[in-house]
Amino acid sequence: MSDTTLILLGAGNSTRFESNVKKQWLYTGDIPLWLHVAEHFDKVIDFAQIIIVSSIEDITLMKSFADYTYVKGGDSRQASLGNALQHVTSEYVLVSDIARCCVPQDMIERILAAKSKGSCIVPTLPVTDTLYLGDAPIDREQVKIIQTPQLSVTKTLKKALQTKQLFTDDSSAVAFMGEKVYFVEGSIHAHKLTTIADLQKLSCIQAPSAKTLTGFGLDIHPFEENKKMFLCGVKIDVDYGFKAYSDGDVAIHALIDALLGAAGMGDIGELYPDTDENYAGVDSKKLLTDTINKLKTHGYEIGNVDLTILAQAPKILPYKEEMRKTLASLL
């Protein structure tokens, strides 16, 4: 078994990326970026374990893609790393950011080959521009650009984080412990994806697949007297409605299930359970809007919706056009 565990950090909310899609969920070909990065590293060596650190709301969906270890992120990079390290028992740990998605194989191999040279092996790049500190120039030969992944002795990195000091990366944590940090050659291709503009610098990212995913949804509710009826977000002029914890809009509920099913993101009962008081009597249009936002942040786009309502009563035709327009405005 390998003596090295891989940790990939990706619990951030992609604020600087300024897109509806979180960068972890950008698609390169048929797979999301986080999986592309994990599979790339996995091809280099047989890691003892691969740990993906993510926001809690993404973990269930991630598990449907690959059988890795998934860990809830913290409120900072250091907190996320600390959470992951609790699951590491191997002698070494290689830590990288999912956003650094084009790390060349030879760079990873250089880092792993140097593991005996120090307690933390760090890839670096030289500075080629002139540098100033305040009003005075500084010697750029004394400055390095630090990259990830970084390979550390696990017990040393764990002890460093236990000091509660704040560190910007693994190498600064290991250096704080008085241990040796060893530098190897990095790569200009290991650029970090931070803003939309960075996509132009990342040659390893393919165009997303044009594959169409299809989902089917079904919902049935009994009638209930003296309750308002809503279908497709439109109030129907009858003196009965649907018995339900929410407003009972069966058409929207079926649509939500179809959308979630196509994306492999569970179902309406999982996301909006009737045990949660927040959803008591809730307007189903709000649930649909929330579902659509979840789909967008995970890289999905709705192409077409076809909805069938099977009912002898009430009559749908007088409301059909308003229902269509209401759904179209939400989608």
N, C-alpha and C positions, 0 to 999 in steps of 0.2 A: 504494500500500500504506500502511496505517496506520503511524504512528510510535510506537505504543504496544502493549506486550505485557501481557497479563493473567496474573497469577499467583494461583492460589487454593490456600491452604494448608489441608490436611486430613489430616495424618499423625498426629494425636494419637490416643490410645487411649480417649478419652471416659470417663476415670475418674470425674470428677465428675458425669457424666450418670447413672450408676448404673442401667444398663439392660443387658439381654442384647444389645441392638442398639446398635452404634456409631452415634452421631448422624449421621455422614456417610451411613449406609445406611438411615436412616429413609425410608420411602416417602411421597411426597406425590403422590397420584394413582397413576399407573403408573410413576413414575420415582424413583430414589433422590435424596436431598436434594442431594448433591454435583452431580449432573447438572442438577437444577432450577436451582441457583445459576449454574452455568456457562452454561446456555442463556439465563438472564435477562440476564446481562452481555453475552452474545454478540449479543443483539438491539439493544443500545444503539449500539454502533459495530462496525465491521469491524476487530477487533484483528489486529495483525501475527501474533500467535501466542497461543494459550491454553494455559497450563501448569497441570496439576493435580499438586499434591504430595501423595503418599499413602504409606502404609506399603507395604513391598515385597510383602506377601502379597495386597494388594488390586489391584495394578496390572493383572494379567492379566484379571481380571473387569471392571475399569473399561474396558479397551480394547474389550471387546465391546459397550459402550454407545455410545461416541462416539470420533471420530477427533481427539483432542486430543494434546498432548504430555504424557507422564506421567513424573514424576520421583520417585525414592525420597526420602522424608523423612529428616531427621536426628534427633538425640536432643534437639533443642530447636527452637523456632520459628525462631530465628536461623539455626541450622544448616540447617534445611529451606529457608529463603529463600536461603541461600548456594548450596545445590545447584541450585535453580531458576535463579538468576541466571547460572549458567554457560552456560545455554542461551539467554540473552537478548542480542540484537544491536540491538534497536530503541532509539531515543533516550530514550523514556520507558517506565516500567514501573508498572502499576497493581497494587497488592498488596492482597488482601483475604483474609478467613478464610471458609471454607465454612460455619462455624458462624454467621456473620453473614449469614443466609440471606434476609432480607427487605429488602435495601437498595433504596429507591425509585429509579426511573429518573431522576427529576429531580435527585436527590442525586448520582448518577454523572455526569450531564451538567454539574452545577455544578463538580465536581472537574475534569473534563476541560477545561472552558471556561477555567479559571484557570491552565492549565499554564504560561503565560508569566509568572506573578506570583511564582514562587519555585522553588527546587530540590526542594521537597516541598510538595504541596498536601494539606491535612489537614482533614477534616470534624470539626466540634466541636459540642457542645451546652453551653448555659449550666447552671450549677449553681443549683438553685432551693431547696435545703435549706440550713439553717444548718450551717456547718462549724466544727469545732474541730481544732486541732493540739495534741495533748496536752490541757492544761487551759485553753488560750486560744483564743478564737474568731478566725477569720481572715476576711478580706474575700473573700466568694465571687465578687465581680466580677473578682478576679484569678485565678480558677480556671476551667479548662475541662475538660469530659469529651471525651476523644479517641476517635474512632471509626476504623473502616476502611470502605471502601478508602482507601488513600493513594497518591497519584501522585508518583513521584520521577523525577529525572533519573537514568538508569540508571548512568552512569559514576560519579556521585557516591555513589550507594548502594553500588555495588560497592567503591569505595575505602574507604568507611566500614566495611564488614564485614571488609575486609582488615586493619584495625587490630587485630582480635581483641578489641576492647572489647565489653562486653555491653550490648545495647540491648533495650528492651522493645517498641519499634516502629520503623518506618522513619523517622518524623519525628525521633526522638531521635538516630538514626544520622546523618541529614543535618545536624542542628543541631550535632552534635559536630564535623563538618567545617567549621563556621563558615559554612555556607550558609543562605540564607533559607528559613524555613518560613512558608508562607502559609495562613491559616485561612479556611475557607468554612463555610457553615451545614450542619450535619449533619441528622439526622432521628431522631425518637424511634422510628420504625418499624425503624430499622437496629439492632435489639436483637440481642445475641449469645446464641445457644443454648448454655447451659452446663449447666443442670440440667433435670430433667423438668418442673419448675414453669414454666420459661421457655416451654414449648410453648403455654401459655395466652396469652402475649403476642405470638405470631407469627401474624398473620392470613393470611399468604401460604401457610401450610402447609395443604394439603388432607388429608382423611382418606385413608389408603392404599386402593388399589384392592382390590376383593374378587376380582380375577381369580385363577383357579386354573391353576397350571402343572403339566404332566404330564411325567414322565420314564420312560424304559424302560431296564432294565439286563439284561445277560446275562453269565454267566460259566460257563466249562467247565474242569474240571481232570481229568486222568487219575487213576486209582487208583494207590496206592502201598502195597505190603505193609508190615506191621509199623509202621504209623503211626496215630496217633489220628485219628478222624474227628469233625469238628464240623459241624453244620448249624444255622443260626440260633442259634448260641451254645450249642447243646446237644450233649453228647458222645453219640455213637451207639455202641452196643455191638457193634462188629465188629472184626475183626483187620486191617483195612486203612483207609487214609485217603486224602487227596487230595495229589497231588504239587504242592507249591507252596512259595514262599519264606516265606510266612506260615503260619498254621495251616491254610490252604486252605479256609476256610468259604465255599463258592461261593455260598450263599444270601445271606449278608451282603455279599459282594463285589458281587453283582448289585444288591442294594438300594442300596449306596453309589453305584454307577454311575448308578442311576436318580435318586437324590436330587441328585447333582451335575449330571446332565444337565438336570433340570428347572430348576435354578437357573442354568445356563450357566456352571458353575464347573469345567469340565474333566472328568477321569475319575480313577478310582482309581490308575491307573498314573502319572499326573502328580503327584498329591498324596502317594502312598505308594509310591515306586518300589522295585523289587527290587534296585536298586543301592545302597540305603541300608541300612547294617548295623542301624540302629535298628528295622527292620521284619523282621529275620530271626526267623522263628518267632512273630511277634507274634500275640496274641489279637485276632481280627478284631472282637470286641466293642469293643475300645479304638479301633479305626479308625472304627467306626460312631459311637461317642460323639464322637470328634473331628470327624467330618464334620457331625454334628448341631449341634455348637457353632459351627462355621464358618457353617452356614446361618443360625443364630439371629443371629449378630453382623452378618449382612448383610441382616437384615430378613425372613427367610423362616420360615414355620411349616409343619410337616408336618400334612397333613389326613388322609390315608388311605394305607395301603400294602396292595397285593395281591401276593402272592408265589407263584409256581408253580415246583415242583421236578419236573423230568422225569427219572425214574429207575426202572429195573426193580429195582434193589437199591441200598441197603438198603431195608427196609420203613419207610415214614415214619409210618404211622398210630399206632404205639405212642408216638411222640415228639411228635406233632403239637400237642397241647395245651401241652406244656412249651415247645415252640418258639414258639408263639404268645405265651405269657406272657413268655418271655424277651425277644422282640422288643418287645412292648408296654412292658416296663419300661425298655428302652433308648430308645424313641421318646418 
